[in-house]
Amino acid sequence: MAGMAVAPWPGARGRRAVSAREPLRITVLVVCRDERRALAALLSDLRAQTLPPDEFEVVVVDGLSRDGSREAALDAARLWRREGGPALAVLENRRKTLAPGWNRGVGAARAPAV
């Protein structure tokens, strides 16, 4: 999926988790545009992995998708919230290029590694 990666981010050093109850270790940042099927599969895989849900979060930044990608991410966020899953934030990138989406997502990340 274009725009998907998990990598350490040196600028995150010194960031602290939101609270003692949420010891976030990693933020998974997904930047996409018109990737509904791949995004749905990725979110399903992230939800099924074994890291405890209070140790990671997912930030999806959608770049003006026209295929329902943003809506699929919002649906997943509601489901995860109901089921006690990890935090899933859905943001909008009003540009069609990836760099502003990465910047927006990194700015929203709460964990020390992105």
C-alpha positions in Angstrom: 0.0 0.0 0.0 1.5 3.3 -1.0 2.4 5.5 1.9 2.4 2.9 4.6 5.5 2.4 6.9 6.5 1.9 10.4 9.8 3.4 11.3 11.6 5.0 14.2 11.3 8.8 14.3 14.2 10.5 16.0 12.2 13.7 16.7 9.9 11.7 18.9 12.6 11.3 21.7 11.3 12.8 24.9 7.6 12.4 24.0 5.7 10.9 26.8 2.7 8.6 26.7 -0.7 10.3 27.4 -1.0 8.8 30.8 0.3 6.0 33.0 -2.7 3.9 32.0 -1.7 4.2 28.3 2.0 3.3 28.0 2.1 3.8 24.3 5.3 2.3 22.7 4.6 2.8 19.0 2.4 4.8 16.6 1.6 3.1 13.3 1.2 5.8 10.8 -0.7 5.1 7.6 -0.9 7.7 4.9 -3.2 6.8 2.0 -5.3 8.0 -0.9 -7.9 5.8 -2.6 -6.7 2.6 -0.9 -9.9 1.3 0.7 -9.4 -2.4 0.2 -5.7 -2.4 1.2 -6.5 -0.1 4.1 -9.3 -2.3 5.4 -7.0 -5.4 5.2 -4.2 -3.5 7.0 -6.4 -2.3 9.8 -7.8 -5.8 10.2 -4.2 -7.2 10.5 -3.3 -4.5 13.0 -6.3 -5.2 15.1 -5.4 -8.9 15.1 -1.7 -8.6 16.1 -0.6 -9.5 19.6 0.8 -6.3 21.1 -1.6 -5.2 23.9 -4.0 -2.4 22.6 -2.8 0.0 25.2 0.8 -0.1 23.9 0.2 1.1 20.4 -2.0 3.5 18.4 -2.8 3.8 14.7 -3.0 7.2 12.9 -4.6 7.1 9.4 -4.1 10.2 7.3 -6.4 10.2 4.2 -5.5 12.3 1.2 -8.9 13.3 -0.3 -9.9 9.7 -1.1 -12.9 9.2 -3.4 -13.3 5.5 -2.8 -14.5 5.5 0.8 -11.1 5.0 2.4 -11.8 7.6 5.1 -15.2 6.2 5.9 -13.7 2.7 6.2 -11.1 4.0 8.6 -13.8 5.8 10.6 -15.9 2.7 10.8 -12.9 0.7 12.0 -12.2 3.4 14.7 -15.8 3.1 16.0 -15.6 -0.7 16.1 -12.2 -0.6 17.9 -13.5 1.9 20.4 -16.5 -0.4 21.2 -14.4 -3.5 21.4 -11.6 -2.0 23.5 -9.1 -2.0 20.7 -6.1 0.3 20.3 -6.6 4.0 19.6 -7.3 4.7 16.0 -7.3 8.4 14.8 -8.4 9.3 11.3 -7.1 12.6 10.0 -7.5 14.4 6.7 -4.7 15.6 4.4 -6.1 18.2 2.0 -3.3 17.7 -0.4 -2.8 14.8 -2.8 0.9 14.4 -2.0 2.3 12.2 0.7 4.7 14.6 2.5 2.0 16.8 4.1 0.2 13.6 5.2 3.3 12.3 6.9 3.9 15.6 8.6 0.3 15.7 9.8 0.4 12.1 11.1 3.8 12.5 12.9 2.4 15.7 14.5 -0.5 13.7 15.9 1.5 10.7 17.1 1.6 10.2 20.8 4.2 7.4 21.1 8.0 7.8 21.1 8.3 5.7 18.0 6.5 6.2 14.7 
